């Protein structure tokens, strides 16, 4: 894209002028957002809007939050007349709703369109795709997205990357690419949806995605639907195992292979030996793939945020087996990589909202009395202070609703009475909570 077609917008007057023009002349715009851990609480820092004739406006929300107020971008994003083409809108929508009270309307979500088309082919557990893969599948300029993975690795390892100002050339390139490819994708997908009679169902699914991260009832219904679908497929697999139609993982189709990977421990315990064997083969395949990714690129464990939790669940399933021992070794390696990344990715004063969700677990697991790295120690203090402040507030509002388990009780006692490396704020807060809990439960609370 020519440089003159891309404009970084920081001034309110210029924003109002652009929005007014778009509302007059456009029927569709391509939209994307960037931010730090973007979502309901992760700050939205940049909003991109593209047009069919190749113009891309990068609205710098980090510098000027007024740009998303009424009279500015809010009017465009909430317009029922202009289609907003977005790839996977739920994170962007959650940030807009929670942080700016902007409610998206008339959205065409390319990810949702893909999932609906896949479901119409009989795939009950269709896989979400990256934008580049979607372009390859349905027609679009995926070449414009070739550098995205390299740039993504940079911002995955740099705290607050999308809050860096001024915007770097590669940041602008990344942000622009995300919207310029959407129009060709939109034209092809909307044609397919109408051709297959799926457009009405698609619109209802988009309405769910717009609110799913900010409406707990909607999120619960979506999760219940996924669970019921997985359970139904697992029952089918179990029946085929009992009939000896299935003997190994390779016998399963795509839907079944995904379902077996999502199987819960209680479902495995009640299953046949063949079902258990297939489940073990599925976990073994996942472990082998993860071992390969980490051997080739240690950053692989960071890119897939829930990796540690999934490995931990699988470890408990196979304790005492060779597979369990391999998982334990892999967990130790992933844990060490995550700990090393904490000190390279963050600083002692990194804002808490810039910390990735997948890093809070490793931070909370730090043995602070044994920790010799100042950055990791500072992160532990600040995250623990935040956790205890939340606990204190909840306890003040409704003591009966707060569950004080043995681990939490011992942690607060340790911080209050024995930790020699505690920050002053954390020491004071933990002593206050410890005194409160001793008064209510006694020094040796029974669990």
WOJO-V979175 format. One record per residue. SS is DSSP state (@ for helix, = for strand, . for the rest). Layout:
ss->SS
ss->SS
This chain:
ss->.
ss->.
ss->@
ss->@
ss->@
ss->=
ss->=
ss->=
ss->=
ss->.
ss->.
ss->@
ss->@
ss->@
ss->@
ss->@
ss->@
ss->@
ss->@
ss->@
ss->@
ss->@
ss->@
ss->@
ss->@
ss->.
ss->.
ss->=
ss->=
ss->=
ss->=
ss->=
ss->=
ss->=
ss->=
ss->.
ss->.
ss->.
ss->.
ss->.
ss->.
ss->.
ss->.
ss->=
ss->=
ss->=
ss->=
ss->=
ss->=
ss->=
ss->.
ss->.
ss->.
ss->.
ss->.
ss->=
ss->=
ss->=
ss->=
ss->=
ss->.
ss->.
ss->.
ss->.
ss->@
ss->@
ss->@
ss->@
ss->.
ss->.
ss->.
ss->.
ss->@
ss->@
ss->@
ss->@
ss->@
ss->.
ss->.
ss->.
ss->.
ss->.
ss->=
ss->=
ss->=
ss->=
ss->.
ss->.
ss->.
ss->@
ss->@
ss->@
ss->@
ss->@
ss->@
ss->@
ss->@
ss->@
ss->@
ss->@
ss->.
ss->.
ss->.
ss->.
ss->.
ss->.
ss->=
ss->=
ss->=
ss->@
ss->@
ss->@
ss->@
ss->@
ss->@
ss->@
ss->@
ss->@
ss->@
ss->@
ss->.
ss->.
ss->.
ss->.
ss->.
ss->.
ss->.
ss->.
ss->.
ss->.
ss->@
ss->@
ss->@
ss->@
ss->@
ss->@
ss->@
ss->@
ss->.
ss->.
ss->.
ss->@
ss->@
ss->@
ss->@
ss->.
ss->.
ss->@
ss->@
ss->@
ss->@
ss->@
ss->@
ss->@
ss->@
ss->@
ss->.
ss->.
ss->.
ss->.
ss->@
ss->@
ss->@
ss->.
ss->.
ss->.
ss->.
ss->.
ss->@
ss->@
ss->@
ss->@
ss->@
ss->@
ss->@
ss->@
ss->@
ss->@
ss->@
ss->@
ss->.
ss->@
ss->@
ss->@
ss->@
ss->@
ss->@
ss->@
ss->@
ss->@
ss->@
ss->@
ss->@
ss->@
ss->@
ss->.
ss->.
ss->.
ss->@
ss->@
ss->@
ss->@
ss->@
ss->@
ss->@
ss->@
ss->@
ss->@
ss->@
ss->@
ss->@
ss->.
ss->.
ss->.
ss->.
ss->@
ss->@
ss->@
ss->@
ss->@
ss->@
ss->@
ss->@
ss->@
ss->@
ss->@
ss->@
ss->@
ss->@
ss->@
ss->@
ss->@
ss->@
ss->@
ss->@
ss->@
ss->@
ss->@
ss->@
ss->@
ss->@
ss->@
ss->.
ss->.
ss->.
ss->.
ss->.
ss->.
ss->@
ss->@
ss->@
ss->.
ss->.
ss->@
ss->@
ss->@
ss->@
ss->@
ss->@
ss->@
ss->@
ss->.
ss->.
ss->.
ss->@
ss->@
ss->@
ss->@
ss->@
ss->.
ss->.
ss->.
ss->@
ss->@
ss->@
ss->@
ss->@
ss->@
ss->@
ss->@
ss->@
ss->@
ss->@
ss->@
ss->@
ss->@
ss->@
ss->@
ss->@
ss->@
ss->@
ss->@
ss->@
ss->@
ss->@
ss->@
ss->.
ss->.
ss->.
ss->@
ss->@
ss->@
ss->@
ss->.
ss->.
ss->.
ss->@
ss->@
ss->@
ss->@
ss->@
ss->@
ss->@
ss->@
ss->@
ss->@
ss->@
ss->.
ss->.
ss->.
ss->.
ss->@
ss->@
ss->@
ss->@
ss->@
ss->@
ss->@
ss->@
ss->@
ss->@
ss->@
ss->@
ss->@
ss->@
ss->@
ss->@
ss->@
ss->@
ss->@
ss->@
ss->@
ss->@
ss->@
ss->@
ss->.
ss->.
ss->.
ss->.
ss->.
ss->.
ss->@
ss->@
ss->@
ss->.
ss->.
ss->.
ss->.
ss->@
ss->@
ss->@
ss->@
ss->@
ss->@
ss->.
ss->.
ss->.
ss->.
ss->.
ss->.
ss->.
ss->.
ss->.
ss->@
ss->@
ss->@
ss->@
ss->@
ss->@
ss->@
ss->@
ss->@
ss->@
ss->@
ss->@
ss->@
ss->@
ss->@
ss->@
ss->@
ss->@
ss->@
ss->@
ss->@
ss->@
ss->@
ss->@
ss->.
ss->@
ss->@
ss->@
ss->.
ss->.
ss->.
ss->.
ss->@
ss->@
ss->@
ss->@
ss->@
ss->@
ss->@
ss->@
ss->@
ss->@
ss->@
ss->@
ss->.
ss->.
ss->.
ss->.
ss->.
ss->.
ss->@
ss->@
ss->@
ss->@
ss->@
ss->@
ss->@
ss->@
ss->@
ss->@
ss->@
ss->@
ss->@
ss->@
ss->@
ss->@
ss->@
ss->@
ss->.
ss->.
ss->.
ss->.
ss->.
ss->.
